[in-house]
């Protein structure tokens, strides 16, 4: 899978610009990132920002991480030093390993089982702060793409963002398979909430497993022999089973996100097919998009008699 993603990333800027030429969108895509601290790898939506197609609103409660983000603020990026979740007063546990900071306390028994006992031996500072629901944030746009890495708070964030997510087409939450914080909701809770708001699971873009603690742990290669599934990043999309309930603008944004954010060319083609049936784009556009994939990732083009997308109009559109 990593090899496929790498191949798709190589030609991705050209495909995105191709879509931009032929797929009209008269506004910027609105991205919200909760838990926006700088991580080792770039955020998945960076290409949309780089191409000037999106605006980002990021939330980060921790002072040092927020200050680092503020240095990157520009016309397309703005950041809020706030904790998003269930509204009200809450403890916030600031961990020496910043990515572990959470409104939930690390569960000692879980850390020991996972071979991560050092988690609770590092400096952890408890502070009080106010949590705010996304639906309560003033002067904030409706969201098209929501990304969350909030160490267990994802479920509460979703429950407090139902209005802002009504038109959203993509939600990318970190999901927990093994509960590592005391009382934190897990993937099943997040999945149930997202489905209730009209989203379906599309794919996992990452999964993290750990090597369990034992007297022989140091003899085990942590990568290939790490067996305990811990967490991962999932992609949920607006349910397309009833495409007539999804607006043209939503289909357009979903196509852009599928190409530039989470690398699903089949979903791009599906969106373009729906748009062609509405007369928004040429019937050949999906085929021409797939033609821009690396050769070893695509098959032969269907003949006109069997091509649902192009029908008898394969030669109708010849522009680049």
C-alpha positions, 0 to 999 in steps of 0.5 A: 500500500505504501508503494502505491501511495508513493507512486500516486504522490509522484504525479499528484500535483499534475493531476490536481491541476488538471482537475482544477482546470476542468472542475469549477469551484468558486470558493476556497475549500475550508479545512479544520484541523483539531490538534494541529501541532507540527508532527514529523510528517506534513499534514495530508491537506498540504497540497491543497494549501500549496496550490491556493485551493484551501484555507485552514483553521487549526486548533491547538491548546498547548502554548508551545505548540501553538506558538510554533504554529503561529509562526506559520500563519498567513492568508490561508492559515489561521490558528486558535489556541483553544481546546475543542471538545465537550463544552465546560471546564476540564483538566488537560494533561500536558505530557513531556511527549507533546503528542500524548497530551490529552484531556484524559489521563494515561491509563497505567495498566494500559501503558504497562501492557503495551510496553510503554511504562515510560509514558507515565514516568515522564513529566506530566503537568495537569492544568485546567482549561475551558473546552469549546464546541466547534458549533459555538466558535464565533466567526467560523466557516462551515467545514468541508474537511475535518482532521482530528488528532485529539488523543481521545477527544474526537468523539466529543468534538464530533458531537459538538460539531453537528451544525458545522459538519452538515455540508462536510464531505471528509472527516479524518479522525485518529481512532483508538483501537486499544484504550490507552487513556482512562475513560476515553472513547474508542473507534467504535464510538467514533464510527457510530457517531460519524455514521449517524451524521451521514458519513461512511468509513472509506479507508485507513491511511495509517495503523499503528501497532506496538510490541507488547512488554515482556522479558524478551521485548528487546529481542523482538524487532519492533516493526515486523513483530509489533502485534498489538493494534493501538490506533490509526488514522481513518478517512470517512466520506459523505455517504454516496449511496444516494448521490442525488442528496449530495450537492454538486459542490460537495462532489467537487470538493470530495473529488479534490480531497480524494486526489490530493488528501488521501489518494483514492483515484477510484473515488475521484472517478466516481465523483466525476461520473456523478458530475458528468451525469448532471451535465457539469463536466464532460463525460470523458473527464473521468477517463482522462483523469485515470489516463494520468495515473502511473501506467502500472496502476491502470488497466486498459481503457474500456471500449465505447460500448462498455464504458459507462462513463463515456458512452458514445461521447468519447471523442466529444471532448478533446481539450487538454 
